[in-house]
């Protein structure tokens, strides 16, 4: 499960409801929540945040909070 999948599960959010509100297909949401190799687009992240009524920056921090710059 991806960080997005874990986040939605932790918040008990239905992927079907997110799909309905955002227009993101159910298969695409399944890919985003289950497949680590699937890339989340900024527009998708923003729509998901709006649909679940959270700050998009919070979702971004939760999903990509481990990303760091390479040391020189």
C-alpha positions, 0 to 999 in steps of 0.5 A: 500500500502507498503512503496515499493509501495508508493516509486514506485508510487511516482517515477511513475515507472511501475511495468510491466517494473520492472518485465521485467527488474528484472525477478520478476513476476508481481504477486510477485511485486503486493504482495510486493507493496500491502501487508504489510505482504509480506517480501521483499528479499534483492536480490529483493530489489537490482534488483529493485534498479538496474532496476530503476537506483537508489542506493540500499541503498536509497531504503533500507532507504526509505522502512525501515528508520523507523526501530529502535533498541529496547531500553534496 
